[in-house]
Amino acid sequence: MTQMVDILLRGGTVVTMNDKYDVYEDGAVAILDDSIVAVGPTDEIVRDYAARETVDCTDSVIMPGLVNAHTHIPMTLMRGLNDDLRLDVWLGYLMPVEREFVTPDFVKLGARVACAEMIRSGVTSFADMFYYEEAIAEQVAEIGMRALLGQTILVFPAPDAETFEDALLLCRRFIEHWNGHPLIQPAVAPHAWYTATPELLLACADLARAFDVPLHTHVSETKLEADNSVNQNHMSVVTWLEQHGILDTKLLAAHCVHINEEDMFSLRRVGAGVAHCPSSNLKLASGIAPVAQMLKLGLKVGVGTDGPASNNDLDMVEEMRLASFIAKVATQDPTVLPARQTLEIATIGGARAMHMGHLTGSLEVGKRADIAVRDMRGIHNQPHFHNHPDAVYSRIVYSSKASDVAHVICNGRWLMRDQVLLTVDEDAAREAAIDVAAKIDAFVIERESSPYNKLVLLAGVQRLESFEVQVKMPVDDDRAVHEALSGESITVTSAAHYRQYDHYFIFDSGDQDAARLRYREDEFIGEDGEVTQVRTRLTLIGEGQREEFPNAVMLSRSRFLATADRSLRFYQEYFAPARELRVHKDRYRWHILYKATDFAINLDHVLEPELPGYFLEIKARTWSRSDAERKATLITELLGQFGLTLDQAERREYTEIAQSANTEREGARA
Amino acid sequence: MTQMVDILLRGGTVVTMNDKYDVYEDGAVAILDDSIVAVGPTDEIVRDYAARETVDCTDSVIMPGLVNAHTHIPMTLMRGLNDDLRLDVWLGYLMPVEREFVTPDFVKLGARVACAEMIRSGVTSFADMFYYEEAIAEQVAEIGMRALLGQTILVFPAPDAETFEDALLLCRRFIEHWNGHPLIQPAVAPHAWYTATPELLLACADLARAFDVPLHTHVSETKLEADNSVNQNHMSVVTWLEQHGILDTKLLAAHCVHINEEDMFSLRRVGAGVAHCPSSNLKLASGIAPVAQMLKLGLKVGVGTDGPASNNDLDMVEEMRLASFIAKVATQDPTVLPARQTLEIATIGGARAMHMGHLTGSLEVGKRADIAVRDMRGIHNQPHFHNHPDAVYSRIVYSSKASDVAHVICNGRWLMRDQVLLTVDEDAAREAAIDVAAKIDAFVIERESSPYNKLVLLAGVQRLESFEVQVKMPVDDDRAVHEALSGESITVTSAAHYRQYDHYFIFDSGDQDAARLRYREDEFIGEDGEVTQVRTRLTLIGEGQREEFPNAVMLSRSRFLATADRSLRFYQEYFAPARELRVHKDRYRWHILYKATDFAINLDHVLEPELPGYFLEIKARTWSRSDAERKATLITELLGQFGLTLDQAERREYTEIAQSANTEREGARA
């Protein structure tokens, strides 16, 4: 008595990747609805099952679909836009493009291109992290791939959320909408600890736990990041995340390049998954993750391509081969990460790392039918040896190519048959991608002549996101300020005195990231009034966004810093600004703690344009609207300490004051 | 007036890789006979040239064929035979296979498979090193690829030469036959310094200079090799090669993983080429070659796949991408080896490293027409950006695949058209390769139960090639030997005294590499007669070849050493030998110098089987027949020093003496 099934794949080498690593040299897989109902030798399966559709898989390998454990799929549309750059310079190019172009339509198109590419290389499941995951989910579900989709949460304004509260809300709605979907597993994706505040991390962990969904984040990708954590937090990245609740979630930790054994024990204890991204870690020179050690300790390790802007492809065959290669060279041991174990981390290992091991990653009865069939007839796969049971893994990992994949089935549905994609219109996606690329080209070419690009061409730049609450007040008596600072409620943590010579180049480029370039010379003044140190630097300042609060101003803008090692005259010629402005001032600067909160205080006497009296500035970095509101309230209290009230606040920046002073002067001359 | 040409490729993005890196976005290449006659914008070229055959290359890149600067092409037939092993264990598997299977027909078949694979990935030129290069040359010339073919020269017996004199002669004939061929450049290929003697290296350098042909050798591939050179030669590998004439040739140095700046200066001074092999160096855990530094110093660097048994493919697209990736991570600098420079070393750089830069590697008027056309429509290559002149290099290096190659032309001849190979019968090659693989499978399975494999499964083994001249003489008076050693003409460099308990397992496996396994316990005896140290080891000894000389015996055989950390009883059960034999003896051992030549002297008193008197053994390692003859003469002289003459020489080994003693004993019992 035979059972009727939907699809029967027969006559291929079935590589199950089950716990016993069963391989059937002439094997078959029976699929009913979305699931696998039988796996075994062809003769046994055909005896027990009849199928509506039977596919001959002679000379092919029938294996689990590959699992891409970390990527940013819409970045297909920025593939090869800029390569071979330092990360900060690269971001300087990329982020304005993202801000300009990333929309729901953009991410859907990028998802179509990415899914087409992944299906072609035999991938059926992946873990994404980007903006507008709602739109990505719609697209991916339509195409029919399995995915863990993480809605990105940042302290900075993002394409889909101005503040992190907005991002959290968006993420919550996304989870509510998609949780329980047969293909899409929504997830919370705080981008990384260094683009988060402690509150943000705690809120993300809470959200993930509330819905019992995975949390996807970048962990210790670069040495700089790991060093910064030790310097700033006095602990490793993993420990910092642990202290902020992130390890109490179903965690998928991407990269983990710079982690130590203690970190590994922490990750293992909580059953966290690690997404190892060889190409990206090599291409960006981040380092080689200690994967051999992770696996030895029993961590759940998967393999990911990372986004195609730093890879530049989504080819998991190449990625798993690379995982094996670099593990060997890093440990100086060619026996490390052998072919079978490598295929394991690229399939069931990745599924487990994504907390989806019960659904996918191996060919086992009861699991979803996520299957790739690789045609092994290509001359690059010849010949085949059979004297060793692991020879088939060698072929798959060390010689087969993405282009060998013939058929792909996901959740029991055909996605590719005989190398023809069935659920993505590849030609239309290509044409649309080319159109977007032409628009990005035009945008970038326009920027080529921008101050930003000129700055990049001249020197490496460092990007700083600036998101501040601040207030500026004219004060007549500077001594009152000095005195107030010695009061009991204020603790001064550092103090400096310098003369600041600012030279502003004003541009009319229309580039909101590059409104002004400041050439600043700081002369530090010692106790005896002597100049102790001179520092010169260039800062490209965006126009930014200004938001009025009842008792302060919140400003957000991007800044790009570069050391200035040439003369002012050189920069004047090189940048050819529309206008120039000078502001010289004498500045006392303090960092203080008030009610356990950091503030910076400037007491400025402006020498050019010559302005009477002093200006007191009180500033604090902030990350969210609620935090900004709290700090604005504290600023009001602080003003009271200085005997000031808000009604005389100066709304203008020094450049604006200088500009109007210039205008008055010119008016007087005329 | 238009000129008539044979082939005109038009409408593609022409990437010339000339000195100015000219790229023509809508470009064309005109080919007449074997050469390029024009390169430029399509509109200019079609104005000036008419063609017998015009090929539309829309959406494609027209570029130089890739150059694979180091490989061993017949090893396609051993692709995936054994992976994830230590080099010595891997060789233990591979070398018996080579000895059994490598014939002219085998290398021709391997060449067909390899050329098919290389043409498919857009390679037109390569540098090979293997045995029977004469046969490989015939095959490659017929297929129509350009190649530097190096006939391997070893001190050990090789599949095509018993001694290095034979190998040199073979190489000379090969050069005489092929030098001047339009496609094939013969070369001298001493395998490596550590498989060579000084005489061999000098002879190879002489041969290469005599014919002005390149010399291709492995240089400093592993740290062990580099360390051994310093320990044995008191200098780096490069300096050792320099001292033995190798740098005075048109050198192509493969690998160069462990070289220092001084070595780089030496290689640069002589215009040597370096073949960088990323996959192989990673997969065998050899290390990462300092390619960034080599390029900075101006060395001629190419990229090679190495043999497909240690890669496991011949995919130069993957190889060049990897070259870029690992250079970045090794220097912790993502700007190192950017896409354009990476394509450069995979094309014109490789051609220059192979001393063929005047012929191939770039699309320039007057050069041979060695061209690959890559179809860039694949979804993994989407989209295309044009805002930066290097974007096309990014696409080729970071996202394109071997499977994108549509057409290949070499020396003006079509090798592949629309992904159809025109000069290799790929299906026939695949079938024949599968047949050979089945035979290798059977051979290896037979060996699976062999003592060798059992030894490998138990412990790592170390392979020693043994090639000795020796003589054994019964002596009555041991004091005469001790006295002779203090004579003036003999210098004793070391002396030891030990009791040697040998337990031989005799196998009837028919495996000539595994005739006997010796379990040996050495008890070292101090001055006071006390045991100072005990050493136990296993040695698997081949039957070897015995060649009678007028006054000595030359023996060559392979040995595999392993430490013995288990009991004799365990090994008896584990290896289950057909027979066992015991030889116990008291041995004095000296290393001496006689006429500036090293000899080992054993003075043995055999305790089991109990034999009367003593045996004197005189041994010397040798590498060639002429050297063996010289040492045999010196042995005769030495015998004179001990008051002995050759007529009483004992031809039998101790096992044979023991065996006949056993037989006699058993006969007496019966």
Interface residues (C-beta under 8 A of the other chain):
Chain A: T76 L77 R79 G80 L81 N82 D83 D84 L85 R86 L87 W90 V113 A116 E117 R120 S121 K223 S279 N281 L282 K283 L284 A285 S286 G287 I288 P308 N311 N312 D313 L314 D315 E318 L322 S324 F325 I326 K328 V329 T331 Q332 D333 P334 T335 V336 P338 A339 R377 I379 H380 Q382 P383 H384 F385 H386 N387 H388 D390 A391 S394 R395 Y398 S399 K401 A402 S403 E426 A429 R430 A433 I434 V436 A437 I440 D441 V444 I445 E448
Chain B: T76 L77 R79 G80 L81 N82 D83 D84 L85 R86 L87 V113 A116 E117 R120 S121 K223 S279 N281 L282 K283 L284 A285 S286 G287 I288 P308 N311 N312 D313 L314 D315 E318 L322 S324 F325 I326 K328 V329 T331 Q332 D333 P334 T335 V336 P338 A339 R377 I379 H380 Q382 P383 H384 F385 H386 N387 H388 D390 A391 S394 R395 Y398 S399 K401 A402 S403 E426 A429 R430 A433 I434 V436 A437 I440 D441 V444 I445 E448
